[in-house]
Amino acid sequence: MASFYPSQLSNKNSSLFTRFVRWCSRAAGSPYAFTAAVAVVAVWIVTGPLFGFSDTWQLVINTGTTIVTFLMVFAIQASQNRDSEAIQVKLDELIRSIEGARNTLLDLEELEEAEIERLRKKYRELAEKARDGGAADCPPAPT
């Protein structure tokens, strides 16, 4: 079994796109980005009387916000996908490393929605039994 070292998982090995998306995601979520957005809107509002609140004046803000929103949707989705995959790997490692855990749950995210819901229902039932005092110890995981 191959083991991973921090050098294998460092940012140096990240693709340019991954680094760019990570940077965009962090930058867009910063107080500076919010302040910049508020400043842009304030400047746009202040310039309204200068341009007579014209159609062009409105088109500038509409076009700008549409372009930024369109690009940010993809950047944020890429970042979310990466984070979600990383969490899945971490959870898989936890499941794999705990004795008695069911390794069949390692690829749970690959199952169909109906199968996931069936398992979720069984785990809810186990939780209810545990809350009602019906299970002093951890019962076997559902199959």
MARZAGU-630472 format. One record per residue: residue number from 1; residue in one letter; x, y, z negated of N, C-alpha, C in turn. Coordinates in nm, 3 decimals. Layout:
# residues N
ATOM   pos   code       n.u       n.v       n.w      ca.u      ca.v      ca.w       c.u       c.v       c.w
ATOM   NUM      A         X         Y         Z         X         Y         Z         X         Y         Z
...
This chain:
# residues 143
ATOM   pos   code       n.u       n.v       n.w      ca.u      ca.v      ca.w       c.u       c.v       c.w
ATOM     1      M     0.084    -0.118     0.000     0.000     0.000     0.000     0.089     0.124     0.000
ATOM     2      A     0.061     0.216     0.088     0.141     0.338     0.098     0.106     0.432    -0.015
ATOM     3      S     0.206     0.495    -0.069     0.180     0.597    -0.170     0.208     0.733    -0.110
ATOM     4      F     0.142     0.834    -0.164     0.156     0.969    -0.113     0.237     1.052    -0.209
ATOM     5      Y     0.322     1.132    -0.156     0.403     1.223    -0.235     0.355     1.365    -0.205
ATOM     6      P     0.372     1.455    -0.300     0.327     1.592    -0.275     0.380     1.653    -0.145
ATOM     7      S     0.501     1.617    -0.106     0.556     1.673     0.017     0.476     1.630     0.139
ATOM     8      Q     0.413     1.510     0.132     0.332     1.464     0.243     0.200     1.538     0.251
ATOM     9      L     0.156     1.598     0.142     0.027     1.663     0.138     0.039     1.815     0.130
ATOM    10      S     0.156     1.868     0.157     0.177     2.011     0.140     0.117     2.091     0.254
ATOM    11      N     0.111     2.222     0.233     0.060     2.313     0.335     0.149     2.315     0.459
ATOM    12      K     0.274     2.277     0.445     0.366     2.278     0.559     0.315     2.186     0.670
ATOM    13      N     0.242     2.082     0.633     0.192     1.986     0.731     0.054     2.021     0.783
ATOM    14      S    -0.004     2.129     0.734    -0.137     2.169     0.779    -0.127     2.229     0.918
ATOM    15      S    -0.232     2.205     0.996    -0.235     2.265     1.129    -0.257     2.415     1.117
ATOM    16      L    -0.227     2.484     1.223    -0.247     2.629     1.226    -0.394     2.662     1.201
ATOM    17      F    -0.483     2.584     1.262    -0.627     2.607     1.243    -0.666     2.589     1.097
ATOM    18      T    -0.617     2.483     1.031    -0.650     2.459     0.891    -0.602     2.572     0.802
ATOM    19      R    -0.480     2.617     0.826    -0.427     2.729     0.747    -0.507     2.856     0.771
ATOM    20      F    -0.544     2.881     0.897    -0.622     3.000     0.931    -0.760     2.996     0.866
ATOM    21      V    -0.826     2.883     0.874    -0.960     2.869     0.815    -0.953     2.885     0.663
ATOM    22      R    -0.852     2.826     0.601    -0.836     2.838     0.456    -0.815     2.985     0.418
ATOM    23      W    -0.732     3.054     0.495    -0.707     3.196     0.469    -0.834     3.277     0.488
ATOM    24      C    -0.908     3.252     0.598    -1.033     3.325     0.624    -1.133     3.303     0.512
ATOM    25      S    -1.145     3.181     0.469    -1.241     3.148     0.364    -1.208     3.221     0.234
ATOM    26      R    -1.080     3.220     0.198    -1.040     3.291     0.076    -1.056     3.441     0.092
ATOM    27      A    -1.016     3.493     0.206    -1.025     3.638     0.229    -1.170     3.684     0.231
ATOM    28      A    -1.256     3.610     0.297    -1.397     3.650     0.307    -1.467     3.646     0.171
ATOM    29      G    -1.420     3.563     0.082    -1.481     3.553    -0.050    -1.418     3.644    -0.154
ATOM    30      S    -1.329     3.731    -0.111    -1.260     3.818    -0.207    -1.336     3.948    -0.232
ATOM    31      P    -1.311     4.011    -0.344    -1.373     4.142    -0.370    -1.332     4.246    -0.266
ATOM    32      Y    -1.212     4.233    -0.209    -1.166     4.326    -0.107    -1.254     4.318     0.018
ATOM    33      A    -1.290     4.197     0.057    -1.375     4.179     0.175    -1.512     4.241     0.151
ATOM    34      F    -1.566     4.220     0.032    -1.696     4.279    -0.001    -1.686     4.432     0.002
ATOM    35      T    -1.581     4.485    -0.056    -1.561     4.630    -0.059    -1.547     4.684     0.083
ATOM    36      A    -1.473     4.612     0.167    -1.457     4.655     0.306    -1.591     4.654     0.380
ATOM    37      A    -1.672     4.552     0.357    -1.803     4.544     0.421    -1.893     4.660     0.376
ATOM    38      V    -1.891     4.689     0.246    -1.970     4.801     0.195    -1.920     4.932     0.256
ATOM    39      A    -1.789     4.947     0.269    -1.733     5.068     0.328    -1.774     5.084     0.474
ATOM    40      V    -1.772     4.974     0.551    -1.813     4.979     0.691    -1.959     5.023     0.702
ATOM    41      V    -2.045     4.965     0.619    -2.186     5.002     0.621    -2.204     5.148     0.580
ATOM    42      A    -2.129     5.192     0.480    -2.139     5.332     0.435    -2.097     5.427     0.546
ATOM    43      V    -1.986     5.395     0.614    -1.942     5.479     0.726    -2.048     5.480     0.835
ATOM    44      W    -2.105     5.366     0.864    -2.209     5.357     0.966    -2.328     5.443     0.929
ATOM    45      I    -2.370     5.438     0.802    -2.485     5.518     0.757    -2.451     5.668     0.765
ATOM    46      V    -2.334     5.705     0.722    -2.294     5.847     0.724    -2.286     5.900     0.868
ATOM    47      T    -2.244     5.815     0.962    -2.233     5.861     1.100    -2.368     5.862     1.172
ATOM    48      G    -2.471     5.808     1.111    -2.604     5.807     1.172    -2.651     5.944     1.217
ATOM    49      P    -2.649     6.044     1.129    -2.693     6.177     1.172    -2.605     6.236     1.283
ATOM    50      L    -2.475     6.203     1.282    -2.385     6.255     1.386    -2.424     6.204     1.524
ATOM    51      F    -2.473     6.082     1.529    -2.512     6.022     1.657    -2.663     6.023     1.677
ATOM    52      G    -2.734     6.096     1.591    -2.880     6.108     1.604    -2.953     5.976     1.586
ATOM    53      F    -2.894     5.887     1.509    -2.954     5.755     1.485    -2.994     5.689     1.617
ATOM    54      S    -2.906     5.700     1.716    -2.935     5.652     1.851    -2.937     5.500     1.858
ATOM    55      D    -2.984     5.451     1.972    -2.983     5.307     1.996    -2.840     5.252     1.998
ATOM    56      T    -2.748     5.329     2.055    -2.607     5.287     2.059    -2.551     5.275     1.918
ATOM    57      W    -2.585     5.372     1.835    -2.540     5.371     1.694    -2.588     5.244     1.624
ATOM    58      Q    -2.713     5.207     1.646    -2.768     5.085     1.586    -2.705     4.960     1.647
ATOM    59      L    -2.681     4.965     1.778    -2.622     4.850     1.846    -2.482     4.819     1.795
ATOM    60      V    -2.407     4.921     1.756    -2.271     4.901     1.705    -2.274     4.812     1.581
ATOM    61      I    -2.357     4.848     1.484    -2.361     4.769     1.360    -2.421     4.631     1.385
ATOM    62      N    -2.524     4.624     1.468    -2.586     4.494     1.497    -2.489     4.400     1.566
ATOM    63      T    -2.417     4.450     1.664    -2.321     4.367     1.737    -2.206     4.326     1.646
ATOM    64      G    -2.155     4.420     1.570    -2.044     4.390     1.480    -2.081     4.284     1.377
ATOM    65      T    -2.195     4.300     1.313    -2.235     4.202     1.211    -2.267     4.067     1.273
ATOM    66      T    -2.322     4.067     1.392    -2.352     3.940     1.459    -2.225     3.864     1.492
ATOM    67      I    -2.126     3.933     1.543    -1.999     3.868     1.578    -1.931     3.814     1.453
ATOM    68      V    -1.923     3.895     1.349    -1.858     3.851     1.225    -1.932     3.730     1.167
ATOM    69      T    -2.065     3.739     1.163    -2.145     3.628     1.109    -2.124     3.501     1.190
ATOM    70      F    -2.127     3.512     1.320    -2.109     3.397     1.408    -1.975     3.328     1.382
ATOM    71      L    -1.868     3.406     1.375    -1.736     3.348     1.352    -1.722     3.291     1.211
ATOM    72      M    -1.777     3.360     1.113    -1.766     3.314     0.974    -1.842     3.184     0.950
ATOM    73      V    -1.952     3.165     1.019    -2.026     3.039     1.004    -1.934     2.921     1.035
ATOM    74      F    -1.859     2.929     1.143    -1.772     2.819     1.181    -1.652     2.806     1.089
ATOM    75      A    -1.596     2.919     1.049    -1.481     2.915     0.958    -1.521     2.856     0.824
ATOM    76      I    -1.633     2.899     0.770    -1.680     2.848     0.641    -1.719     2.702     0.652
ATOM    77      Q    -1.783     2.663     0.762    -1.821     2.522     0.778    -1.698     2.434     0.786
ATOM    78      A    -1.595     2.477     0.857    -1.471     2.399     0.865    -1.409     2.385     0.727
ATOM    79      S    -1.410     2.493     0.651    -1.355     2.490     0.515    -1.438     2.397     0.426
ATOM    80      Q    -1.569     2.405     0.436    -1.657     2.318     0.357    -1.638     2.171     0.394
ATOM    81      N    -1.625     2.142     0.523    -1.603     2.004     0.566    -1.474     1.950     0.508
ATOM    82      R    -1.370     2.030     0.512    -1.241     1.987     0.459    -1.250     1.963     0.309
ATOM    83      D    -1.312     2.056     0.237    -1.328     2.040     0.093    -1.411     1.917     0.059
ATOM    84      S    -1.517     1.896     0.134    -1.604     1.781     0.111    -1.529     1.649     0.133
ATOM    85      E    -1.450     1.643     0.239    -1.371     1.524     0.266    -1.268     1.500     0.155
ATOM    86      A    -1.206     1.607     0.108    -1.107     1.593     0.000    -1.174     1.543    -0.127
ATOM    87      I    -1.291     1.593    -0.159    -1.364     1.546    -0.277    -1.400     1.399    -0.263
ATOM    88      Q    -1.442     1.358    -0.143    -1.475     1.217    -0.120    -1.353     1.129    -0.144
ATOM    89      V    -1.238     1.170    -0.096    -1.116     1.092    -0.116    -1.084     1.082    -0.265
ATOM    90      K    -1.097     1.192    -0.337    -1.071     1.191    -0.481    -1.168     1.100    -0.554
ATOM    91      L    -1.295     1.107    -0.517    -1.394     1.019    -0.580    -1.366     0.873    -0.547
ATOM    92      D    -1.330     0.848    -0.422    -1.295     0.710    -0.383    -1.178     0.659    -0.465
ATOM    93      E    -1.080     0.743    -0.487    -0.964     0.702    -0.567    -1.006     0.672    -0.711
ATOM    94      L    -1.095     0.753    -0.767    -1.143     0.727    -0.903    -1.219     0.595    -0.910
ATOM    95      I    -1.307     0.572    -0.814    -1.383     0.447    -0.812    -1.287     0.329    -0.799
ATOM    96      R    -1.191     0.341    -0.707    -1.096     0.232    -0.682    -1.012     0.201    -0.804
ATOM    97      S    -0.979     0.303    -0.882    -0.885     0.284    -0.992    -0.952     0.240    -1.123
ATOM    98      I    -1.083     0.248    -1.132    -1.152     0.210    -1.256    -1.190     0.063    -1.249
ATOM    99      E    -1.141    -0.012    -1.345    -1.172    -0.155    -1.349    -1.321    -0.175    -1.375
ATOM   100      G    -1.381    -0.261    -1.300    -1.523    -0.288    -1.315    -1.611    -0.201    -1.225
ATOM   101      A    -1.551    -0.100    -1.164    -1.628    -0.015    -1.072    -1.652    -0.093    -0.944
ATOM   102      R    -1.758    -0.061    -0.878    -1.795    -0.131    -0.755    -1.728    -0.067    -0.635
ATOM   103      N    -1.632    -0.133    -0.577    -1.564    -0.080    -0.460    -1.655    -0.067    -0.340
ATOM   104      T    -1.771    -0.131    -0.343    -1.866    -0.118    -0.232    -1.922     0.023    -0.223
ATOM   105      L    -1.907     0.102    -0.330    -1.955     0.240    -0.327    -1.853     0.336    -0.268
ATOM   106      L    -1.736     0.287    -0.229    -1.631     0.374    -0.177    -1.673     0.451    -0.053
ATOM   107      D    -1.747     0.389     0.036    -1.787     0.458     0.158    -1.936     0.490     0.160
ATOM   108      L    -1.988     0.521     0.045    -2.131     0.549     0.029    -2.180     0.657     0.123
ATOM   109      E    -2.099     0.757     0.151    -2.140     0.867     0.238    -2.164     0.823     0.382
ATOM   110      E    -2.120     0.701     0.416    -2.138     0.650     0.551    -2.271     0.576     0.568
ATOM   111      L    -2.343     0.551     0.458    -2.469     0.478     0.466    -2.580     0.566     0.522
ATOM   112      E    -2.686     0.501     0.566    -2.805     0.573     0.612    -2.875     0.634     0.491
ATOM   113      E    -2.951     0.739     0.516    -3.018     0.812     0.409    -3.110     0.722     0.326
ATOM   114      A    -3.181     0.630     0.390    -3.273     0.541     0.318    -3.196     0.451     0.220
ATOM   115      E    -3.080     0.403     0.261    -3.000     0.317     0.174    -2.944     0.397     0.055
ATOM   116      I    -2.900     0.519     0.082    -2.852     0.605    -0.027    -2.966     0.633    -0.125
ATOM   117      E    -3.083     0.659    -0.074    -3.198     0.687    -0.162    -3.234     0.565    -0.246
ATOM   118      R    -3.222     0.444    -0.189    -3.250     0.321    -0.264    -3.151     0.308    -0.381
ATOM   119      L    -3.023     0.333    -0.353    -2.922     0.326    -0.460    -2.945     0.436    -0.564
ATOM   120      R    -2.980     0.557    -0.518    -3.005     0.669    -0.610    -3.120     0.634    -0.704
ATOM   121      K    -3.223     0.571    -0.650    -3.339     0.532    -0.732    -3.297     0.430    -0.839
ATOM   122      K    -3.215     0.334    -0.802    -3.170     0.235    -0.899    -3.087     0.300    -1.010
ATOM   123      Y    -3.001     0.395    -0.973    -2.921     0.464    -1.073    -3.007     0.553    -1.162
ATOM   124      R    -3.111     0.613    -1.107    -3.204     0.691    -1.190    -3.273     0.600    -1.292
ATOM   125      E    -3.313     0.482    -1.247    -3.377     0.387    -1.338    -3.281     0.346    -1.450
ATOM   126      L    -3.155     0.323    -1.417    -3.055     0.290    -1.519    -3.039     0.406    -1.617
ATOM   127      A    -3.040     0.528    -1.566    -3.027     0.645    -1.653    -3.146     0.656    -1.748
ATOM   128      E    -3.266     0.630    -1.696    -3.386     0.635    -1.781    -3.379     0.529    -1.891
ATOM   129      K    -3.337     0.410    -1.857    -3.323     0.303    -1.956    -3.221     0.343    -2.063
ATOM   130      A    -3.111     0.403    -2.019    -3.008     0.446    -2.115    -3.061     0.555    -2.207
ATOM   131      R    -3.137     0.650    -2.153    -3.194     0.756    -2.236    -3.297     0.702    -2.335
ATOM   132      D    -3.371     0.601    -2.292    -3.473     0.542    -2.378    -3.414     0.445    -2.479
ATOM   133      G    -3.283     0.430    -2.478    -3.217     0.341    -2.573    -3.219     0.196    -2.529
ATOM   134      G    -3.257     0.172    -2.406    -3.264     0.036    -2.356    -3.130    -0.020    -2.316
ATOM   135      A    -3.029     0.062    -2.310    -2.898     0.014    -2.268    -2.795     0.073    -2.362
ATOM   136      A    -2.748    -0.008    -2.454    -2.646     0.040    -2.549    -2.512     0.052    -2.482
ATOM   137      D    -2.487    -0.038    -2.386    -2.361    -0.037    -2.315    -2.391    -0.010    -2.167
ATOM   138      C    -2.291     0.005    -2.089    -2.309     0.033    -1.948    -2.354    -0.095    -1.877
ATOM   139      P    -2.474    -0.096    -1.819    -2.522    -0.215    -1.748    -2.450    -0.231    -1.615
ATOM   140      P    -2.460    -0.348    -1.556    -2.397    -0.367    -1.426    -2.456    -0.270    -1.324
ATOM   141      A    -2.374    -0.228    -1.231    -2.420    -0.136    -1.127    -2.518    -0.209    -1.035
ATOM   142      P    -2.613    -0.135    -0.981    -2.710    -0.199    -0.891    -2.646    -0.244    -0.761
ATOM   143      T    -2.709    -0.343    -0.699    -2.658    -0.392    -0.571    -2.752    -0.354    -0.460
